[in-house]
Amino acid sequence: MGRPILLVDDVMTSGATLMACAQACLDAGSGPVRVLTLARAAKDA
């Protein structure tokens, strides 16, 4: 198993980009992938 990864993003909207990045890391042989976001975009009410 590879090294653990921390993905950092400023704003998460749907999460699709983070999911794709995490999957790419795992496919490349990384260890566990953790995600840190500074803000999440709210859906319109």
C-alpha positions, 0 to 999 in steps of 0.5 A: 500500500502507498502513502496516505494522501490529503487532497485540499480544495478551497470550495466543494460544489458537487464533490465530483472533482474531489471524487475523481481525484481521489479515485485517480490517487487510489488507482495509482496505488496511493494509501488512504485518501482524505479530503479537506475543503475550506467551504462548501457551496450551498444549493439554491433554496 
